[in-house]
Amino acid sequence: MSIFLLDKNKGLIGAYEPLEHDQDIVLNGLITASAILEYSPEMEDAHYFGAKDVDNENIFWVYYITLPTKKGYEYNLKGVHLMFHELQGEIVKDIRPSDALASATLEQILSGSVWQVGNVDTAKRASKNYYYVSKLSAYQDFLETWDVECMPRITWSNGEITGRYIDVYDRLSADYGKWYEYGDKLLTVEAESARDQIYTALVGRGKGEETDDGFGRRITFESVAWSVADGDPLDKPTGQDYLVMPDAVDEFGLRIGIVEFRDLEDPAEVLQATYSALQETSRPKVTFSASAVEVGMLGLGETVAIIRDDLGIRYKTHVFEIKRNFLDKNIKAFKLGDRPSATVADRLAQQDKETKDQEETFLSYLTVVRNEIIGVYFDEDGYNYDVRTGNEYDLPAGYYSFDRPIDQDPSKVVYMGAGKILVANAKLPNNTWDWRTAIDGDGVVADVITSGMLKGGNVKWNLEDGTLLIGESVADHQLYYDGVTLSIKGKIYLSSGELLDDEFDNFNTEISNMGVTITENTVVDGLPVSYHVEGVLNDMQAMTSRMDAFEQGGGNMVRNPNLGMPDDPDSYWWSDGNTWLELKARGLTWDAVKTAGKTWNNAKEGLI
């Protein structure tokens, strides 16, 4: 199974037989791979590597190389799938799909990129807004909002990429009726959550009921009855607004939680959805692993049942991760059960979701404020006065607009005169106006400013989604914050005045009051810094080893593992005083030494 190396323009460098080649693929998450090749100098020009799928040669995988390292004659590659690398570097400016098909929404997200929608097997609809976020962030949120599963697919012909597609499914794999019992010897428990996070009963709530004043309680399932005797999964009498899992109560006690389903309007549907949620909340979260030890191996996304006799429940779960050896198709490892949110892609999706939830909350608040102002506009009359100097009300001359006649103790006023505008909604104890908002030629002063966008010159601060742009555009910026990461071009100085990096260019980080803090979500060269940490640690370890060796004193030989093998003295540094550098200084070459019939052990004899 050949490895194909590609240059920075994705042109083919060559095909090589790997010493090792593995892939780790997470359902709706990261796809990474590693490979070890026998070193050749042209490999250092590679920015990407790819290979045909071990199980289906019509599928081709391409990865952006995040961590290339040389170790002797071996060249180690680690990479992340091309889709993540390319979508991370592009922006969704403003799309607002409403009750849109999943396929149509994904087309909008991918618009302008080299990726396109491929095979589609879903008719799901949903709504969401995406405003100035990376295409990768929008894609990750799309997966959750539309509740679909996707897989990137690359086509390859005659040594070049011919197409990039994202296939969309309701579910990537089906339910073939496989089941495991908790404690099955074929499964290994990788992780099990603490039991204090368990809820053994749930109050289910649906969509809020509309009322004249805009407020209403959420729909519940009090009116619906369930009976085990009638074939329902649990007993629930009419009038009870919560659902109980009895066996879980016996094990963990009664702990009641609340779950909301904002799109459900039918009480029966709310009850069914609450039951599905209760199967998850009433048990410890468990992640299992399994190896390829059975006939008919599990597929990514495949649904399996877990039977827990200790809790009296049977629940469905999915295979969410597969590790494959591309040199031996029979070597596979699986993870199934409750997926821990530990991958970079998961964290990115969660952060973007939280940002978008905050955005939607703010947009709702902004709408309420606007509606209140508009409502007051129709409900209240204005009483306007052009007050002259020396007036009977003892007010400064100017134009006044009150919410009621001036002699009926008005509570709101707008004043305009003498080059300024003042606004008050109340009076102070001394019966003078409490001016809380003021505008003049020097600026605006206000307790609260409710706004969607602050913009001026090359600065644009979107108060709705928290993005900040300083520069001509997102593509041409000095500083850009997308709600998750901060991208800065130019030189960065710490609070101490120290220059952080003289070539500081497009490095994404988070700035704290103490200087610069790099987090695991920091992006370097378009990828999370966590991809680069291993290489840094390896380099530090190698440097420490060399320093330790030099401290041993004369006679020690320290090998540079990046330059070759013992038959070439250029691969070595010497500390005994009579070094190979001295031989070279006398105009000698290693070829000349070998021509003279010398070996390294006797090279100095008669030559120095």
Helices and strands as residue ranges (DSSP letters): E 3-6, E 12-16, E 20-26, E 31-38, G 41-45, E 48-52, E 60-65, E 69-71, E 74-81, H 82-88, E 91-95, E 100-101, H 102-110, E 116-121, E 125-126, E 130-134, H 135-145, E 149-157, E 160-169, E 175-181, E 188-192, G 195-197, E 201-205, G 228-230, E 242-244, H 246-252, E 256-260, H 267-281, E 286-291, E 303-308, E 313-325, E 332-337, H 344-379, E 383-387, E 398-402, G 406-408, E 413-417, E 420-427, E 433-440, E 443-446, E 453-456, E 459-462, E 468-471, E 477-481, E 486-489, E 505-512, E 515-517, E 523-524, E 527-528, H 530-550, E 557-559, G 569-571, E 572-574, H 580-585, H 590-595, G 600-602
